[in-house]
């Protein structure tokens, strides 16, 4: 990592990759660091309802999520004891389906798009601490890469 970053995002999963994507598109010099980096599957509640689908569309990744074979969920079934309620996903805000991409798919696509927007992705970086300026504001990270540890500064 060569420094000079405006922002360093720790973690390249959904939240980190999406944050890096927004910041890179806004013109910031962004580094994203992760111990292992995508793809790594994890157990999570990853069904994306309407607002999540809208965010994927806003980020410009929904088409890629669909292209890799993530099926659209057009019907929802809720089970409450012996009561079962099934209903279609109604169209609202241009969304008529939910999606549940595997984290290996979602995380990878988000970091790829963030890199295409200008973010730098560094895998194999283990953050050990943050550095602070005289006011206490975070201004960088201390990280281990391989067998060495170094400080990488950031402005924000």
N, C-alpha and C positions, 0 to 999 in steps of 0.2 A: 504494500500500500504506500503510495507516494505522497500522501498528505494533500494539503491545500483544499480540503473538503469544506463545504458549507455545513453539511449534515452527515453524520454517521448513523445509520440505522442498524441496530443490533437485532438480528433475527430475520431470516428470509422466508418466513412462512406467510400466510395470508395477510396479517396485519402489517408486518414489516415490508413485504414486497409491494403491497398497495400503497403504503405511505411513501416508499421510495419512488414509486411510479408517479404519484401526484407531485412530489417535490422536484423530480427530474423534469417533468413536463412544465413546471413553473420556472424552470431555468436555473435551479440550484445544482451545484456540484455535489453529488450524492455517492457515498460508499455504503454498500450493504454488506455486513459481515455475518457469517453463520459458522457454527462449529462444524456442521456437516453439509448443510445446504440441501435443497431439493434434488431429486425426489426422495422423500421419506414419508412413508405412510404413518398415520397416527389415528387412534380412535378419537373421533370427535363427532359432535352433532353438526353435520355439514349439509343438511338439506337447506337449500337457499330458497326462501319464500320470495314473495313479490319484491320487497325492497332490496333483497340481496341480488335478485336477477336484474333489477334496475341498475344497481351499482356495477354489476359485471358489464352490462351494456354501456354504461357511462364510461367505464374504463376502456372499452373497446376490446374486451376479451370474450364476450358471450359467444360470438360466432366460432372462435377457436375451441371453446369448451364443448360446443355442439359438434364441431367437425371431428373431434377425436373420439366421438362415440358416446358422449354422455347423454343418456336418454332423457327426454322431456317427461315430466310428471304432470299428467293432465287430470288426475283424479286423486283425491285424498280420502283415506279411511281412518276414522278415529274410533278407538275401542275404549269404552268405559265399562269395565266389568262385563256384563252380558249385553250391554247396549252397543250397537255398531252403527256408526253414522258415516255414510259415504256421500261425497259430493264432488262435482267437477270443479276444477280451477277456473273461475270465471275471468273473463278478460277485463282488465282494468289497467290503465296507464300503459297500454300496449303489451302487457304481459298476460299470457294465457296458459303458462306452464311454470312449474318449479323445476329446479335441477339439484342434483346431489352428486357433484363430481368427486371422485376420489381425491384425497389430498395430494397424492402424487401428481395428479393432473392439474388441479387448481394452483397449487404452490408453484409448480414448474412454469406454467403459462404466465402467471403473474410476474415472476422474477425475470423471465425472458422478455416480457414486454417492458418491464422497468429498465432492463439493460438496453433494449432498443431505443428507449427514450433518453438514454444518456447516463443512467446510474451505473456504477461499477460494482460488480459482485465479487466478493472474496470469500471463498469457502475454506474451511480448515482454520478459521480464526476463532480463538477462544478468548473472549473478553474477560479479563480478571478484575478490572476496576475502571472507574471513570476518573478523568483529571478535571480539576476545577481551577478557575481563576481566583484572584484575591477576594472577589465578592461571594464566592461559593458557587458561581454558575458553572455548569458542565461545559468544558471546552475541548473534550477529546476522550480517547479511550486508551487504556493499557491492555495490550492483547498479546497472547502467545500465538506465534505462527511457527510450527515445527518445534525446535528446541529453544528458540529465543523469545524474549519479551521486549516489546517496544511501545512507545507512546505515539499515537496518531492524533494530530490536532483536528479540530473542527470549529468553525465559527459560530454555529447555532446549536 
